Amino acid sequence: MSQRAILIHGMCCDSSFWAPQVAALQAAGVEVIAPDLPWHGGPTAGVTPSLQGMAAWVADLADVWPAAIVGHSLGGMMGLEIALCWPERGAGLALIDSYPSLALNGRVLPGLFVEGQDSDVREWVESERAGILARMTQPVYDTIWPSVREFDVTDRLSEIRCPVLGVYGGRGIMAEGDGERLRAELMLDRIAGPVTVAVVPGAAHFVNLEHPQAVSRLVTEWLAGLSP
């Protein structure tokens, strides 16, 4: 496989949240770029503290493009922004438990974790996110968050023509066969390019850490099918 992918992490996360996928994709021959976003360990000079500002920073990274975009949560929303504003950058877009609007997500995909399910992954995620938020500082978070809360590109999805993969945790309410239904509920069926949606049962928002092998396999197979 000859392919390049940029992995964009979520809010109050960093590139370490992609560790299983970085290892799996590199083993499959994929060139992987996994930056820490501004205010998440990456540089902040000249970057507007907003979803759109961070997306512009990613789009301007040198020696990255074209590449397939793999984004978790906020990272996937930024991927949608890049696909709309800089369509020549992305060879494809993988949304890992991500969505075209936060309000839509709240209705269709509730909760960060499976209700009543404790795990080492949950403890690690909560601890790491608390540390990242402390370094970011609450005022910066409060500046960025409104742009995430207000982000909504549901009316522009028909402009996206690159291949799209969606991978979502089933949250104890969806089974593996519910991909097509979820595709419609998240309005991803409005996308002009080919769209595939997969549900990983037993996982929730941090599906790439809860079931890393399943997510890595889905992303690796999808990348293999993209045109170089």
N, CA, C and O of each residue as an XYZ file, in Angstrom:
912
protein
N       0.847     -1.185      0.000
C       0.000      0.000      0.000
C       0.890      1.245      0.000
O       1.826      1.338      0.794
N       0.607      2.185     -0.872
C       1.308      3.460     -0.874
C       0.275      4.547     -0.625
O      -0.484      4.911     -1.522
N       0.252      5.065      0.602
C      -0.784      6.015      0.974
C      -0.267      6.874      2.109
O       0.602      6.457      2.875
N      -0.808      8.075      2.208
C      -0.462      8.983      3.297
C      -1.738      9.366      4.020
O      -2.758      9.649      3.393
N      -1.675      9.373      5.342
C      -2.852      9.731      6.141
C      -2.449     10.695      7.238
O      -1.403     10.537      7.867
N      -3.289     11.700      7.466
C      -3.101     12.603      8.589
C      -4.192     12.313      9.606
O      -5.378     12.325      9.277
N      -3.793     12.056     10.826
C      -4.712     11.692     11.900
C      -4.918     12.908     12.795
O      -3.962     13.428     13.371
N      -6.164     13.362     12.913
C      -6.478     14.563     13.680
C      -7.273     14.161     14.916
O      -8.363     13.600     14.808
N      -6.730     14.447     16.073
C      -7.351     14.030     17.330
C      -8.501     14.962     17.735
O      -8.767     15.965     17.072
N      -9.165     14.615     18.823
C     -10.324     15.356     19.283
C      -9.990     16.435     20.297
O      -8.825     16.683     20.607
N     -11.043     17.074     20.810
C     -10.902     18.162     21.784
C     -10.362     17.618     23.104
O     -10.801     16.576     23.591
N      -9.396     18.350     23.674
C      -8.750     17.947     24.930
C      -8.140     16.552     24.816
O      -8.140     15.782     25.777
N      -7.627     16.240     23.645
C      -6.872     15.011     23.408
C      -5.540     15.420     22.782
O      -5.255     16.611     22.656
N      -4.739     14.463     22.397
C      -3.524     14.747     21.643
C      -3.183     13.532     20.786
O      -3.960     12.581     20.706
N      -2.032     13.571     20.157
C      -1.696     12.509     19.204
C      -1.560     11.144     19.867
O      -1.654     10.123     19.187
N      -1.340     11.104     21.186
C      -1.209      9.808     21.861
C      -2.499      9.002     21.803
O      -2.468      7.781     21.952
N      -3.634      9.663     21.588
C      -4.917      8.967     21.481
C      -4.997      8.135     20.200
O      -5.906      7.319     20.047
N      -4.055      8.337     19.285
C      -4.015      7.583     18.035
C      -2.984      6.460     18.066
O      -2.774      5.806     17.044
N      -2.342      6.216     19.188
C      -1.213      5.277     19.221
C      -1.507      3.930     18.562
O      -0.679      3.464     17.779
N      -2.648      3.276     18.836
C      -2.883      1.968     18.193
C      -2.998      2.070     16.675
O      -2.518      1.199     15.949
N      -3.641      3.148     16.198
C      -3.814      3.293     14.755
C      -2.508      3.669     14.064
O      -2.238      3.204     12.956
N      -1.699      4.504     14.707
C      -0.404      4.854     14.121
C       0.422      3.583     13.895
O       0.992      3.392     12.821
N       0.484      2.719     14.909
C       1.269      1.483     14.787
C       0.720      0.574     13.699
O       1.482      0.017     12.908
N      -0.601      0.421     13.656
C      -1.209     -0.488     12.678
C      -1.070      0.037     11.257
O      -0.775     -0.728     10.339
N      -1.279      1.321     11.070
C      -1.197      1.889      9.726
C       0.235      1.883      9.216
O       0.476      1.587      8.046
N       1.181      2.206     10.079
C       2.577      2.160      9.651
C       2.995      0.738      9.291
O       3.761      0.529      8.350
N       2.491     -0.229     10.037
C       2.802     -1.626      9.728
C       2.239     -2.030      8.369
O       2.769     -2.925      7.711
N       1.153     -1.359      7.952
C       0.544     -1.647      6.658
C       1.166     -0.829      5.526
O       0.719     -0.910      4.382
N       2.191     -0.046      5.841
C       2.880      0.719      4.812
C       2.334      2.104      4.579
O       2.684      2.740      3.585
N       1.482      2.596      5.470
C       0.917      3.938      5.335
C       1.866      4.956      5.958
O       2.376      4.744      7.058
N       2.096      6.043      5.264
C       2.840      7.156      5.849
C       1.880      7.939      6.734
O       0.875      8.455      6.244
N       2.167      8.037      8.018
C       1.239      8.622      8.986
C       1.783      9.927      9.535
O       2.941     10.011      9.946
N       0.931     10.948      9.537
C       1.216     12.217     10.199
C       0.157     12.387     11.280
O      -1.038     12.361     10.987
N       0.584     12.562     12.524
C      -0.359     12.691     13.641
C       0.066     13.869     14.513
O       0.718     13.675     15.540
N      -0.295     15.080     14.117
C       0.160     16.259     14.863
C      -0.646     16.499     16.131
O      -1.797     16.077     16.237
N      -0.031     17.180     17.087
C      -0.771     17.728     18.216
C      -1.337     19.072     17.775
O      -0.599     19.933     17.296
N      -2.643     19.251     17.937
C      -3.276     20.492     17.521
C      -2.832     21.671     18.386
O      -2.364     21.473     19.508
N      -2.972     22.883     17.880
C      -2.717     24.057     18.713
C      -3.537     24.000     20.011
O      -4.696     23.586     20.018
N      -2.910     24.422     21.083
C      -3.477     24.383     22.431
C      -3.651     22.967     22.969
O      -4.220     22.775     24.044
N      -3.167     21.984     22.234
C      -3.188     20.593     22.671
C      -1.771     20.020     22.637
O      -1.575     18.806     22.571
N      -0.795     20.920     22.682
C       0.603     20.527     22.596
C       1.296     21.062     21.365
O       2.525     21.090     21.308
N       0.516     21.493     20.365
C       1.080     22.045     19.143
C       1.255     23.545     19.232
O       0.817     24.161     20.204
N       1.895     24.154     18.222
C       2.138     25.598     18.237
C       0.843     26.393     18.130
O      -0.135     25.925     17.546
N       0.841     27.593     18.694
C      -0.367     28.425     18.701
C      -0.167     29.774     18.020
O      -1.144     30.474     17.751
N       1.055     30.146     17.740
C       1.323     31.466     17.167
C       0.603     31.639     15.834
O       0.756     30.827     14.921
N      -0.166     32.686     15.739
C      -0.863     33.002     14.499
C      -2.104     32.180     14.234
O      -2.719     32.329     13.178
N      -2.496     31.308     15.166
C      -3.660     30.431     14.976
C      -4.861     31.023     15.715
O      -4.759     31.375     16.890
N      -5.983     31.130     15.032
C      -7.218     31.579     15.670
C      -7.748     30.468     16.563
O      -7.879     29.331     16.110
N      -8.061     30.772     17.835
C      -8.549     29.725     18.745
C      -9.998     29.343     18.469
O     -10.913     29.776     19.169
N     -10.189     28.534     17.447
C     -11.522     28.065     17.052
C     -11.356     26.806     16.232
O     -10.253     26.477     15.796
N     -12.454     26.104     16.024
C     -12.432     24.925     15.155
C     -11.900     25.311     13.776
O     -11.036     24.630     13.221
N     -12.417     26.396     13.237
C     -12.018     26.820     11.896
C     -10.548     27.244     11.860
O      -9.845     26.984     10.884
N     -10.091     27.900     12.935
C      -8.703     28.335     12.978
C      -7.748     27.160     13.025
O      -6.716     27.166     12.353
N      -8.089     26.146     13.818
C      -7.233     24.965     13.892
C      -7.292     24.174     12.597
O      -6.286     23.597     12.184
N      -8.461     24.135     11.942
C      -8.554     23.450     10.651
C      -7.671     24.129      9.611
O      -7.025     23.457      8.807
N      -7.643     25.455      9.628
C      -6.779     26.193      8.700
C      -5.310     25.898      8.986
O      -4.504     25.795      8.061
N      -4.958     25.763     10.268
C      -3.575     25.421     10.640
C      -3.204     24.052     10.075
O      -2.111     23.882      9.533
N      -4.109     23.072     10.197
C      -3.843     21.734      9.649
C      -3.724     21.806      8.128
O      -2.827     21.202      7.540
N      -4.630     22.543      7.499
C      -4.621     22.635      6.034
C      -3.341     23.273      5.518
O      -2.936     23.023      4.383
N      -2.695     24.105      6.350
C      -1.476     24.797      5.933
C      -0.200     24.041      6.283
O       0.894     24.520      5.985
N      -0.316     22.869      6.909
C       0.887     22.106      7.246
C       1.666     21.764      5.978
O       1.099     21.294      4.992
N       2.947     22.005      6.021
C       3.776     21.758      4.837
C       4.080     20.270      4.681
O       4.133     19.527      5.661
N       4.278     19.854      3.447
C       4.727     18.493      3.127
C       3.774     17.415      3.640
O       4.212     16.321      3.996
N       2.487     17.713      3.679
C       1.487     16.752      4.143
C       0.541     16.345      3.022
O       0.182     15.174      2.896
N       0.146     17.301      2.225
C      -0.951     17.097      1.281
C      -0.451     16.728     -0.100
O       0.655     17.106     -0.487
N      -1.279     15.975     -0.861
C      -2.585     15.415     -0.482
C      -2.432     14.219      0.455
O      -1.422     13.515      0.442
N      -3.461     14.015      1.264
C      -3.465     12.910      2.215
C      -4.901     12.553      2.541
O      -5.804     13.377      2.402
N      -5.106     11.328      2.974
C      -6.402     10.957      3.516
C      -6.481     11.515      4.936
O      -5.511     11.442      5.690
N      -7.634     12.071      5.298
C      -7.841     12.654      6.619
C      -8.595     11.650      7.474
O      -9.645     11.146      7.075
N      -8.054     11.362      8.653
C      -8.716     10.488      9.618
C      -8.912     11.320     10.880
O      -7.937     11.679     11.540
N     -10.157     11.631     11.222
C     -10.408     12.531     12.326
C     -11.352     11.944     13.360
O     -12.402     11.400     13.020
N     -10.968     12.061     14.626
C     -11.832     11.609     15.720
C     -12.544     12.816     16.324
O     -11.899     13.805     16.670
N     -13.872     12.742     16.453
C     -14.651     13.763     17.133
C     -14.379     15.140     16.527
O     -14.676     15.357     15.353
N     -13.824     16.074     17.301
C     -13.474     17.389     16.769
C     -12.586     17.263     15.539
O     -12.717     18.042     14.594
N     -11.681     16.284     15.545
C     -10.801     16.098     14.397
C     -11.557     15.777     13.123
O     -11.173     16.223     12.042
N     -12.640     14.998     13.244
C     -13.463     14.709     12.076
C     -14.241     15.926     11.610
O     -14.426     16.129     10.410
N     -14.699     16.739     12.559
C     -15.382     17.979     12.197
C     -14.421     18.907     11.454
O     -14.797     19.553     10.476
N     -13.180     18.963     11.929
C     -12.165     19.729     11.215
C     -11.910     19.131      9.835
O     -11.679     19.863      8.872
N     -11.951     17.804      9.738
C     -11.802     17.154      8.441
C     -12.898     17.557      7.471
O     -12.642     17.769      6.286
N     -14.123     17.663      7.976
C     -15.229     18.130      7.139
C     -14.981     19.569      6.683
O     -15.225     19.914      5.527
N     -14.495     20.400      7.601
C     -14.178     21.791      7.255
C     -13.112     21.856      6.168
O     -13.222     22.644      5.228
N     -12.080     21.025      6.300
C     -11.015     21.005      5.293
C     -11.545     20.494      3.957
O     -11.203     21.033      2.905
N     -12.381     19.456      3.994
C     -12.942     18.903      2.755
C     -13.803     19.931      2.026
O     -13.899     19.903      0.799
N     -14.425     20.832      2.773
C     -15.274     21.858      2.169
C     -14.467     23.064      1.694
O     -14.735     23.607      0.622
N     -13.485     23.481      2.482
C     -12.747     24.713      2.171
C     -11.499     24.471      1.330
O     -11.084     25.344      0.568
N     -10.899     23.289      1.464
C      -9.688     22.945      0.709
C      -9.864     21.552      0.117
O      -9.129     20.637      0.489
N     -10.815     21.365     -0.792
C     -11.142     20.017     -1.285
C      -9.984     19.315     -1.972
O      -9.975     18.087     -2.059
N      -9.009     20.068     -2.463
C      -7.870     19.445     -3.139
C      -6.912     18.783     -2.163
O      -6.040     18.020     -2.579
N      -7.057     19.063     -0.861
C      -6.124     18.524      0.126
C      -6.393     17.036      0.409
O      -5.463     16.232      0.480
N      -7.655     16.690      0.567
C      -7.990     15.365      1.078
C      -8.281     14.333      0.009
O      -9.117     14.557     -0.865
N      -7.585     13.187      0.076
C      -7.876     12.075     -0.821
C      -9.074     11.271     -0.348
O      -9.625     10.464     -1.096
N      -9.472     11.493      0.892
C     -10.614     10.813      1.497
C     -10.737     11.302      2.922
O      -9.823     11.935      3.450
N     -11.875     11.007      3.550
C     -12.129     11.480      4.909
C     -12.736     10.346      5.729
O     -13.800      9.825      5.392
N     -12.052      9.969      6.805
C     -12.581      8.969      7.730
C     -13.030      9.681      9.004
O     -12.232     10.341      9.668
N     -14.301      9.543      9.336
C     -14.880     10.144     10.528
C     -14.947      9.077     11.614
O     -15.731      8.133     11.514
N     -14.131      9.224     12.643
C     -14.117      8.256     13.731
C     -14.958      8.830     14.868
O     -14.510      9.703     15.611
N     -16.185      8.324     14.990
C     -17.168      8.854     15.926
C     -17.221     10.379     15.844
O     -17.116     11.083     16.848
N     -17.387     10.854     14.632
C     -17.488     12.286     14.376
C     -18.715     12.546     13.512
O     -19.347     11.604     13.032
N     -19.057     13.817     13.310
C     -20.396     14.161     12.835
C     -20.409     15.572     12.257
O     -19.531     16.377     12.569
N     -21.404     15.881     11.412
C     -21.459     17.209     10.803
C     -22.010     18.301     11.703
O     -21.970     19.474     11.331
N     -22.524     17.950     12.881
C     -22.930     18.967     13.848
C     -23.010     18.345     15.231
O     -23.382     17.182     15.383
N     -22.655     19.136     16.238
C     -22.664     18.635     17.603
C     -24.089     18.357     18.074
O     -24.326     17.395     18.804
N     -25.030     19.191     17.659
C     -26.424     18.983     18.047
C     -26.946     17.660     17.487
O     -27.655     16.926     18.175
N     -26.595     17.365     16.251
C     -27.003     16.101     15.633
C     -26.394     14.931     16.388
O     -27.064     13.926     16.623
N     -25.136     15.054     16.765
C     -24.486     14.009     17.529
C     -25.209     13.752     18.845
O     -25.405     12.601     19.234
N     -25.607     14.827     19.532
C     -26.275     14.667     20.814
C     -27.560     13.870     20.714
O     -27.933     13.153     21.642
N     -28.236     14.000     19.578
C     -29.496     13.277     19.392
C     -29.277     11.826     18.983
O     -30.026     10.941     19.397
N     -28.258     11.582     18.177
C     -28.076     10.257     17.572
C     -27.080      9.390     18.338
O     -27.266      8.178     18.442
N     -26.023     10.002     18.875
C     -24.936      9.250     19.492
C     -24.668      9.771     20.912
O     -23.641     10.410     21.142
N     -25.557      9.516     21.849
C     -25.404     10.075     23.195
C     -24.287      9.396     23.982
O     -24.063      8.192     23.857
N     -23.591     10.190     24.794
C     -22.644      9.629     25.751
C     -21.254      9.384     25.212
O     -21.068      9.033     24.047
N     -20.262      9.581     26.103
C     -18.879      9.327     25.736
C     -18.473      7.878     25.977
O     -17.547      7.376     25.340
N     -19.161      7.210     26.891
C     -18.828      5.831     27.242
C     -20.109      5.012     27.341
O     -21.196      5.566     27.505
N     -19.980      3.714     27.243
C     -21.131      2.835     27.404
C     -21.599      2.917     28.850
O     -20.807      2.764     29.781
N     -22.888      3.159     29.028
C     -23.445      3.329     30.363
C     -23.158      2.115     31.244
O     -23.426      0.975     30.866
N     -22.601      2.392     32.443
C     -22.334      1.321     33.400
C     -21.118      0.481     33.106
O     -20.853     -0.491     33.814
N     -20.369      0.833     32.074
C     -19.203      0.043     31.690
C     -17.930      0.781     32.091
O     -17.566      1.782     31.475
N     -17.262      0.286     33.115
C     -15.988      0.858     33.531
C     -14.856      0.096     32.855
O     -14.961     -1.108     32.620
N     -13.784      0.799     32.547
C     -12.671      0.138     31.886
C     -11.396      0.930     32.102
O     -11.430      2.100     32.482
N     -10.258      0.268     31.851
C      -8.974      0.948     31.933
C      -8.893      2.059     30.895
O      -8.264      3.089     31.135
N      -9.530      1.855     29.734
C      -9.536      2.880     28.698
C     -10.221      4.146     29.215
O      -9.716      5.253     29.030
N     -11.357      3.976     29.854
C     -12.073      5.147     30.371
C     -11.222      5.899     31.391
O     -11.149      7.127     31.348
N     -10.584      5.180     32.300
C      -9.743      5.830     33.311
C      -8.601      6.593     32.653
O      -8.296      7.722     33.039
N      -7.963      5.966     31.647
C      -6.848      6.626     30.963
C      -7.326      7.864     30.223
O      -6.702      8.921     30.316
N      -8.432      7.744     29.484
C      -8.964      8.875     28.718
C      -9.300     10.036     29.642
O      -8.918     11.174     29.371
N     -10.005      9.760     30.720
C     -10.415     10.840     31.615
C      -9.208     11.510     32.261
O      -9.189     12.731     32.418
N      -8.194     10.720     32.640
C      -6.991     11.288     33.244
C      -6.213     12.136     32.243
O      -5.799     13.250     32.563
N      -6.013     11.616     31.034
C      -5.262     12.350     30.013
C      -5.972     13.636     29.617
O      -5.331     14.675     29.463
N      -7.279     13.576     29.452
C      -8.029     14.765     29.040
C      -7.994     15.835     30.121
O      -7.924     17.025     29.816
N      -8.043     15.422     31.374
C      -7.964     16.391     32.476
C      -6.617     17.105     32.455
O      -6.548     18.316     32.669
N      -5.546     16.356     32.197
C      -4.222     16.963     32.136
C      -4.074     17.919     30.969
O      -3.480     18.988     31.108
N      -4.619     17.536     29.809
C      -4.544     18.392     28.623
C      -5.357     19.660     28.831
O      -4.919     20.743     28.441
N      -6.538     19.545     29.442
C      -7.357     20.725     29.726
C      -6.631     21.661     30.691
O      -6.686     22.880     30.529
N      -5.959     21.106     31.681
C      -5.229     21.946     32.634
C      -4.127     22.737     31.937
O      -3.905     23.906     32.250
N      -3.437     22.097     30.989
C      -2.376     22.797     30.259
C      -2.954     23.806     29.278
O      -2.381     24.874     29.061
N      -4.103     23.457     28.681
C      -4.769     24.373     27.755
C      -5.261     25.621     28.473
O      -5.189     26.725     27.933
N      -5.754     25.446     29.673
C      -6.405     26.417     30.554
C      -7.876     26.579     30.177
O      -8.246     26.531     29.004
N      -8.683     26.766     31.179
C     -10.125     26.895     30.979
C     -10.502     28.083     30.089
O     -11.398     27.946     29.256
N      -9.845     29.251     30.234
C     -10.201     30.370     29.334
C     -10.020     30.050     27.853
O     -10.832     30.463     27.026
N      -8.957     29.316     27.516
C      -8.754     28.941     26.114
C      -9.840     27.966     25.667
O     -10.399     28.105     24.579
N     -10.132     26.986     26.508
C     -11.224     26.049     26.194
C     -12.521     26.808     25.957
O     -13.241     26.529     24.998
N     -12.819     27.769     26.830
C     -14.061     28.527     26.713
C     -14.085     29.403     25.465
O     -15.156     29.802     25.007
N     -12.918     29.704     24.917
C     -12.849     30.453     23.662
C     -13.082     29.544     22.462
O     -13.771     29.917     21.512
N     -12.498     28.338     22.515
C     -12.613     27.405     21.387
C     -13.988     26.748     21.328
O     -14.554     26.594     20.246
N     -14.527     26.362     22.477
C     -15.716     25.517     22.513
C     -16.929     26.072     21.770
O     -17.620     25.292     21.116
N     -17.233     27.383     21.831
C     -18.408     27.863     21.084
C     -18.356     27.559     19.593
O     -19.394     27.307     18.981
N     -17.160     27.580     18.994
C     -17.055     27.276     17.558
C     -17.344     25.809     17.288
O     -17.827     25.458     16.211
N     -17.052     24.945     18.264
C     -17.363     23.522     18.126
C     -18.870     23.309     18.301
O     -19.501     22.582     17.534
N     -19.424     23.951     19.314
C     -20.851     23.812     19.602
C     -21.718     24.314     18.445
O     -22.777     23.753     18.164
N     -21.265     25.363     17.788
C     -22.061     25.978     16.718
C     -21.776     25.393     15.339
O     -22.484     25.715     14.384
N     -20.772     24.552     15.210
C     -20.405     23.983     13.910
C     -21.557     23.150     13.361
O     -22.091     22.286     14.056
N     -21.935     23.409     12.121
C     -23.030     22.667     11.477
C     -22.877     22.779      9.972
O     -23.119     23.842      9.399
N     -22.478     21.696      9.329
C     -22.319     21.697      7.874
C     -23.295     20.731      7.210
O     -23.059     20.276      6.090
N     -24.390     20.421      7.900
C     -25.356     19.478      7.332
C     -25.896     19.953      5.988
O     -26.192     19.137      5.116
N     -26.026     21.264      5.814
C     -26.568     21.789      4.556
C     -25.530     21.856      3.441
O     -25.860     22.201      2.306
N     -24.274     21.528      3.759
C     -23.212     21.617      2.750
C     -22.596     20.258      2.419
O     -21.635     20.173      1.655
N     -23.152     19.210      2.996
C     -22.547     17.893      2.805
C     -22.529     17.453      1.342
O     -21.653     16.691      0.933
N     -23.477     17.924      0.564
C     -23.528     17.536     -0.854
C     -22.334     18.067     -1.642
O     -22.099     17.634     -2.770
N     -21.575     19.005     -1.059
C     -20.394     19.547     -1.725
C     -19.186     18.631     -1.571
O     -18.190     18.798     -2.274
N     -19.264     17.666     -0.661
C     -18.123     16.784     -0.404
C     -18.165     15.610     -1.371
O     -19.134     14.850     -1.395
N     -17.122     15.466     -2.158
C     -17.103     14.452     -3.210
C     -16.059     13.364     -2.990
O     -16.025     12.379     -3.728
N     -15.218     13.529     -1.992
C     -14.207     12.495     -1.739
C     -14.843     11.310     -1.026
O     -15.913     11.457     -0.434
N     -14.213     10.141     -1.067
C     -14.737      8.981     -0.337
C     -14.740      9.238      1.172
O     -13.817      9.848      1.711
N     -15.782      8.768      1.836
C     -15.928      8.986      3.275
C     -16.183      7.655      3.972
O     -16.988      6.841      3.520
N     -15.481      7.454      5.078
C     -15.709      6.313      5.966
C     -16.163      6.847      7.313
O     -15.566      7.783      7.843
N     -17.211      6.262      7.869
C     -17.637      6.593      9.217
C     -17.541      5.361     10.103
O     -18.041      4.296      9.741
N     -16.897      5.500     11.272
C     -16.772      4.401     12.221
C     -17.286      4.897     13.570
O     -16.812      5.907     14.089
N     -18.260      4.178     14.136
C     -18.944      4.662     15.337
C     -19.101      3.552     16.363
O     -19.323      2.390     16.022
N     -18.979      3.939     17.637
C     -19.241      3.004     18.706
C     -20.729      2.747     18.851
O     -21.532      3.677     18.770
N     -21.105      1.495     19.063
C     -22.522      1.144     19.135
C     -23.214      1.583     20.411
O     -24.442      1.651     20.453
N     -22.432      1.891     21.477
C     -22.967      2.448     22.722
C     -23.999      1.543     23.407
O     -24.778      2.010     24.238
N     -24.002      0.269     23.064
C     -24.969     -0.635     23.660
C     -26.357     -0.526     23.086
O     -27.271     -1.220     23.531
N     -26.535      0.358     22.078
C     -27.865      0.564     21.478
C     -27.872      0.271     19.978
O     -28.935      0.227     19.359
N     -26.675      0.070     19.385
C     -26.589     -0.216     17.956
C     -25.741     -1.456     17.735
O     -24.771     -1.704     18.451
N     -26.130     -2.232     16.723
C     -25.409     -3.449     16.373
C     -24.605     -3.232     15.096
O     -24.712     -2.194     14.443
N     -23.809     -4.223     14.759
C     -22.938     -4.120     13.590
C     -23.718     -3.852     12.309
O     -23.207     -3.208     11.393
N     -24.948     -4.341     12.241
C     -25.740     -4.176     11.025
C     -26.475     -2.860     10.910
O     -27.263     -2.678      9.981
N     -26.238     -1.925     11.840
C     -26.972     -0.655     11.846
C     -26.263      0.471     11.108
O     -26.655      1.632     11.230
N     -25.225      0.147     10.345
C     -24.454      1.174      9.657
C     -25.263      2.013      8.690
O     -25.142      3.238      8.672
N     -26.085      1.362      7.887
C     -26.871      2.112      6.896
C     -27.873      3.053      7.565
O     -28.071      4.183      7.118
N     -28.497      2.580      8.632
C     -29.435      3.437      9.359
C     -28.704      4.636      9.965
O     -29.200      5.761      9.903
N     -27.545      4.403     10.541
C     -26.778      5.491     11.144
C     -26.305      6.471     10.078
O     -26.259      7.679     10.311
N     -25.958      5.950      8.922
C     -25.545      6.812      7.800
C     -26.623      7.843      7.486
O     -26.314      9.010      7.241
N     -27.877      7.423      7.491
C     -28.982      8.346      7.224
C     -29.236      9.272      8.408
O     -29.484     10.463      8.220
N     -29.177      8.734      9.624
C     -29.468      9.546     10.803
C     -28.441     10.655     11.007
O     -28.776     11.727     11.510
N     -27.196     10.402     10.621
C     -26.160     11.430     10.720
C     -26.093     12.304      9.470
O     -25.223     13.168      9.357
N     -27.017     12.076      8.530
C     -27.124     12.838      7.284
C     -25.904     12.660      6.378
O     -25.685     13.464      5.473
N     -25.121     11.625      6.614
C     -23.963     11.379      5.763
C     -24.374     10.896      4.380
O     -23.566     10.896      3.452
N     -25.628     10.485      4.243
C     -26.110     10.087      2.917
C     -26.257     11.281      1.976
O     -26.522     11.103      0.787
N     -26.087     12.492      2.499
C     -26.119     13.687      1.648
C     -24.801     13.911      0.917
O     -24.746     14.666     -0.054
N     -23.741     13.257      1.381
C     -22.426     13.431      0.772
C     -22.435     12.900     -0.654
O     -22.980     11.829     -0.924
N     -21.828     13.657     -1.566
C     -21.861     13.279     -2.981
C     -20.957     12.092     -3.286
O     -21.257     11.296     -4.175
N     -19.856     11.968     -2.556
C     -18.939     10.865     -2.786
C     -19.413      9.592     -2.121
O     -20.408      9.606     -1.397
N     -18.712      8.482     -2.356
C     -19.096      7.199     -1.746
C     -18.909      7.238     -0.233
O     -17.892      7.726      0.260
N     -19.889      6.726      0.499
C     -19.865      6.742      1.962
C     -20.094      5.336      2.500
O     -21.034      4.654      2.092
N     -19.238      4.911      3.410
C     -19.396      3.644      4.116
C     -19.437      3.928      5.605
O     -18.585      4.652      6.119
N     -20.418      3.367      6.309
C     -20.535      3.578      7.750
C     -20.510      2.224      8.452
O     -21.251      1.310      8.089
N     -19.655      2.108      9.454
C     -19.526      0.870     10.223
C     -19.786      1.159     11.698
O     -19.376      2.197     12.219
N     -20.466      0.237     12.360
C     -20.732      0.319     13.801
C     -19.896     -0.749     14.501
O     -19.871     -1.907     14.084
N     -19.214     -0.343     15.570
C     -18.428     -1.272     16.382
C     -19.175     -1.478     17.697
O     -19.130     -0.608     18.566
N     -19.853     -2.599     17.861
C     -20.621     -2.835     19.090
C     -19.721     -2.867     20.324
O     -18.547     -3.228     20.243
N     -20.286     -2.488     21.453
C     -19.534     -2.563     22.700
C     -18.598     -1.409     22.949
O     -17.893     -1.393     23.958
N     -18.574     -0.441     22.054
C     -17.721      0.733     22.215
C     -18.591      1.983     22.199
O     -19.791      1.918     21.930
N     -17.968      3.124     22.490
C     -18.698      4.386     22.453
C     -17.832      5.425     21.728
O     -17.276      5.143     20.667
N     -17.724      6.616     22.304
C     -17.097      7.719     21.581
C     -15.617      7.473     21.297
O     -15.126      7.850     20.233
N     -14.906      6.855     22.220
C     -13.476      6.601     22.032
C     -13.268      5.207     21.454
O     -12.457      4.423     21.945
N     -14.014      4.925     20.409
C     -14.026      3.614     19.783
C     -12.641      3.192     19.321
O     -12.328      2.002     19.347
N     -11.805      4.128     18.900
C     -10.470      3.783     18.407
C      -9.550      3.284     19.512
O      -8.545      2.630     19.231
N      -9.881      3.585     20.767
C      -9.117      3.081     21.906
C      -9.799      1.883     22.555
O      -9.129      0.992     23.077
N     -11.126      1.861     22.524
C     -11.878      0.768     23.138
C     -11.782     -0.507     22.310
O     -11.666     -1.602     22.859
N     -11.832     -0.363     20.995
C     -11.684     -1.507     20.083
C     -10.672     -1.139     19.001
O     -11.035     -1.006     17.833
N      -9.406     -0.974     19.382
C      -8.411     -0.455     18.437
C      -8.174     -1.335     17.226
O      -7.961     -0.822     16.127
N      -8.205     -2.653     17.401
C      -7.937     -3.530     16.265
C      -9.025     -3.421     15.213
O      -8.733     -3.407     14.017
N     -10.293     -3.344     15.648
C     -11.397     -3.230     14.698
C     -11.310     -1.925     13.927
O     -11.485     -1.905     12.708
N     -11.040     -0.833     14.637
C     -10.963      0.472     13.966
C      -9.763      0.522     13.031
O      -9.872      1.012     11.907
N      -8.625      0.021     13.484
C      -7.431      0.012     12.632
C      -7.669     -0.797     11.364
O      -7.247     -0.396     10.279
N      -8.347     -1.941     11.500
C      -8.628     -2.768     10.328
C      -9.549     -2.043      9.351
O      -9.305     -2.046      8.144
N     -10.603     -1.425      9.871
C     -11.546     -0.711      9.008
C     -10.860      0.433      8.263
O     -11.081      0.619      7.067
N     -10.034      1.192      8.968
C      -9.352      2.324      8.343
C      -8.308      1.842      7.344
O      -8.184      2.406      6.257
N      -7.558      0.805      7.702
C      -6.522      0.282      6.798
C      -7.137     -0.245      5.508
O      -6.625      0.023      4.421
N      -8.239     -0.999      5.622
C      -8.905     -1.521      4.427
C      -9.474     -0.407      3.568
O      -9.411     -0.469      2.340
N     -10.028      0.609      4.209
C     -10.578      1.754      3.470
C      -9.474      2.495      2.731
O      -9.630      2.840      1.560
N      -8.352      2.743      3.416
C      -7.228      3.430      2.765
C      -6.713      2.653      1.567
O      -6.334      3.235      0.551
N      -6.701      1.321      1.696
C      -6.198      0.485      0.608
C      -7.039      0.633     -0.649
O      -6.553      0.419     -1.759
N      -8.310      1.004     -0.469
C      -9.207      1.146     -1.612
C      -9.206      2.531     -2.237
O      -9.862      2.749     -3.255
N      -8.471      3.478     -1.637
C      -8.421      4.832     -2.184
C      -7.420      4.907     -3.335
O      -6.433      4.172     -3.368
N      -7.687      5.789     -4.255
C      -6.715      6.023     -5.335
C      -5.505      6.741     -4.762
O      -5.673      7.661     -3.962
N      -4.292      6.356     -5.141
C      -3.090      7.027     -4.648
C      -3.107      8.506     -5.002
O      -2.172      9.232     -4.666
